């Protein structure tokens, strides 16, 4: 069985994808709008070592597989494909055709992959030093690269689109303003933003609401960029971003806490203590807005050790269901006042990021290298498919720390319309 034919059988002949392989074989329709080119035996070796998404990702990131056409469309058509779609006889036929050598060839993973042994030396999952390394791996890529992908807002979290045709910048502004309104921010209040990224929420709260805002991040590059942006905006008296673990924040008595995209890094075992810590930072009547990616139900695995995203994008990341997270918040003492799913908004956000990367592709490759650029292209295109097909969701949950008399201090009806 020729190599191209093997790939066609895995994907399916109705996927309208053409295949080309280094052995000269071709398969699939001639007029297909998408093509996969297997360029060397190393691609087969990667698949032999790690059948499924990880092996395919390694081959693509290292350049031993090329994609001709739109990557998102390809992943959308292949989203549920595995080598298990081949029968036993077809797998044996494939081995005979390929020979033993590519299947026994041991090749190291691309350098962009996090080595599990290196993480293990830093402690158990979500130990402080290991968390710092995981954040460093993902966020300390290059501020210039992130600027090309994220746009001027430097907001690396789900935007909120007020209209279908809203720009990315409009949608990110709307997201920060939505969080501010849910938290009931007013001049003179104090806000703690944990996992603050490049300081978008901190700057928004200080600039538009007169709030004294403190942000913390485990990324040194993010903290340095944010502090410079704060200075350029003339907000030093109101806004501050520190390079530190949120668990090391000593101040208390905050009126509000925002956590936008941090819970995914906490780890299931640490979520109760995480919410307890944030609860303790609030004054009575204070509000927490937790914004994070979730699983659609409580049945899926929360941690995929061998998955592409864990190995290349978010080491040690864990996703829970929103129901489980709400229960943890309630058990700590928060009263839940509002919850919404912004799943479709994240798909749109990712589309804008993919478009930005495409528009700046040559510069991005020069800045971070082809392998890292391909990691991002693959990761973001795959996440669009995940959000569109309800494999992952994005939820905002608003909780209140009641005062001693059980009062929440929340108006009977919100003063603004929440999308």
PyMOL commands that set and color helices and strands:
alter all, ss='L'
color gray80, all
select helices_A, chain A and resi 3-11+13-15+41-49+53-61+71-77+83-85+88-98+101-104+116-120+128-139+143-150+168-182+200-209+220-232+246-248+263-265+268-281+308-312+322-332+343-359+361-368+370-388
alter helices_A, ss='H'
color red, helices_A
select strands_A, chain A and resi 17-21+26-27+34-38+65-68+190-194+212-217+239-243+254-260+282-294+334-341+393-401
alter strands_A, ss='S'
color yellow, strands_A
deselect
rebuild
show_as cartoon
